[in-house]
Amino acid sequence: MRRFKQELPYDECLHILQKNHSGTLALCDKESYPYALPLSYVYDENCIYFHSAKEGHKIDILQKNPKVSFCIIDQDEIQPLEYTTYFKSVIVFGNIEILEDNESKIEPLKKLGSKYAPNNTKEALDKEIQVGINNLVILKLNIDKISGKQAIELMKE
């Protein structure tokens, strides 16, 4: 990171990954444009999980090149009088593993379900998983590197 003074501590990066709900996954293969898309996710033990359709442009790219980055904007407050924004963001780099067998999809689906529907019962979540499990894959981002940055103005606080 060029502006190392603005680097977020590792623990704060993890906190941002755990508390947020969406980010932008960036993919690229050698024959086409870069492809970035917003996704919901869950962070767990140095991995990020997404659910996905079994087919499509995203899957086609990942089968050719599993290297990705994932960006979360935690804070973005425009400061018009200063011509800047007060921001905090985290970027994760790693490789995507496509989980296709139902057994390996159950735990990530439970984690996703618990994060996005925390008031549902275990029975309701289990039923939802059984209804949809055959129609999706889980994308497991195995994290190689986490980098966080904040506006210099936030460091004064």
Secondary structure as UniProt FT lines:
FT   HELIX           4..6
FT   HELIX           10..19
FT   STRAND          22..27
FT   STRAND          35..40
FT   STRAND          42..44
FT   TURN            45..46
FT   STRAND          47..53
FT   HELIX           57..64
FT   STRAND          67..79
FT   HELIX           80..82
FT   STRAND          84..99
FT   HELIX           102..116
FT   TURN            118..119
FT   HELIX           122..132
FT   HELIX           133..135
FT   STRAND          136..150
FT   HELIX           152..156
//
